[in-house]
Amino acid sequence: MIPAQAEIEIPLLEALRDLGGEAQPGRLYPLITARFPQLTQEDLTATLKHGERKWINRIQWTRQALITAGDVASPQRGVWAITEQGRRRLAENGHGEAEEARRSTSASISLVDLYEK
């Protein structure tokens, strides 16, 4: 089942942040898709009446909602960019760069390391 638009917002913002703040959609789609391992091949290939893939369309509508909310901007045609407001949203929801670094560091510490400290 394709995730709801609200479920895609944070992964889209994180992907933009991780790519340096802005990117073309083609670079974002695989990163966002990787965040949803439950997507089946059927989900990824399902199309709308006019032939566009439903999953890509959902990501694009999510981007539009984030633009309306002020979390994403389009500095030039074909480029999506996270705004400062979008960065604050990630930080406020525990998805900031410092939080990601802490998670990756803590995930690499073994139980033995914790016990010996």
C-alpha atoms as one frame of an Amber mdcrd trajectory, in Angstrom:
protein
   0.000   0.000   0.000   1.304   3.416  -0.946   1.969   5.602   2.127  -0.163
   8.655   2.809   1.169  12.059   1.886   1.786  12.941   5.549   3.982   9.850
   5.954   6.197  10.957   3.066   6.847  14.502   4.282   9.685  13.816   6.747
  11.511  11.348   4.444  11.313  13.902   1.622  12.711  16.658   3.851  15.467
  14.352   5.109  16.411  13.372   1.559  16.696  17.035   0.576  18.814  17.761
   3.636  21.027  14.740   2.975  21.631  15.859  -0.615  22.926  19.232   0.517
  19.646  21.110   0.677  18.433  20.831  -2.886  18.141  18.285  -5.660  16.353
  17.333  -8.814  13.400  14.981  -8.288  15.115  12.083 -10.058  17.778  12.001
  -7.340  15.169  12.185  -4.584  12.756   9.467  -5.690  15.095   6.511  -4.944
  16.076   7.931  -1.543  12.468   8.438  -0.528  11.454   5.044  -1.883  14.202
   3.368   0.164  12.530   4.706   3.316   9.449   2.580   2.558  10.592  -1.043
   2.270   6.967  -2.199   2.509   6.308  -0.895  -1.012   5.762  -3.793  -3.376
   6.737  -3.933  -7.024   3.035  -3.575  -7.753   2.904  -0.357  -5.697   5.917
   1.021  -7.543   4.588   0.253 -11.013   0.890   1.083 -10.553  -0.178   3.913
 -12.833  -2.859   6.555 -12.961  -5.259   6.861 -15.893  -2.902   9.190 -17.736
   0.040   6.779 -17.315   2.021   8.438 -14.526   3.156   6.156 -11.725   1.031
   6.570  -8.592   4.018   6.468  -6.233   5.871   9.257  -8.062   2.660  11.260
  -8.224   2.224  10.884  -4.443   5.757  12.172  -3.846   5.090  15.133  -6.146
   1.865  16.014  -4.323   3.731  15.735  -1.022   6.283  18.212  -2.330   3.469
  20.568  -3.324   1.981  20.361   0.186   5.422  21.100   1.663   5.784  24.129
  -0.623   2.388  25.403   0.528   3.454  24.866   4.156   6.756  26.709   3.554
   9.023  23.697   4.223  10.177  23.313   0.599  10.886  25.817  -2.152  11.545
  25.625  -5.859  14.501  27.957  -6.489  14.507  27.077 -10.186  12.594  24.835
 -12.537  13.270  21.185 -11.820  14.933  21.750  -8.456  13.430  21.094  -5.034
  14.999  22.725  -1.972  14.446  22.483   1.754  13.834  25.834   3.448  15.055
  26.959   6.858  11.533  26.298   8.101  11.793  22.740   6.760  15.125  22.281
   8.566  13.563  23.536  11.800  10.690  21.096  11.337  13.157  18.209  11.082
  15.030  19.388  14.166  11.855  19.916  16.188  10.643  16.421  15.344  13.898
  14.693  16.297  15.149  14.394  12.717  17.846  17.061  12.787  21.409  16.491
  11.625  22.687  16.291  15.215  20.038  13.713  16.072  20.918  11.627  13.012
  24.607  11.736  13.948  23.776  10.687  17.514  21.674   7.783  16.283  24.366
   6.509  13.940  27.004   6.822  16.670  24.907   5.092  19.314  23.952   2.335
  16.895  27.629   1.495  16.412  28.328   1.037  20.150  28.139  -2.566  21.260
  26.705  -3.791  24.549  30.247  -4.706  25.619  31.369  -1.111  25.035  28.488
   0.167  27.141  29.213  -2.293  29.943  32.922  -1.459  30.062  32.354   2.307
  30.256
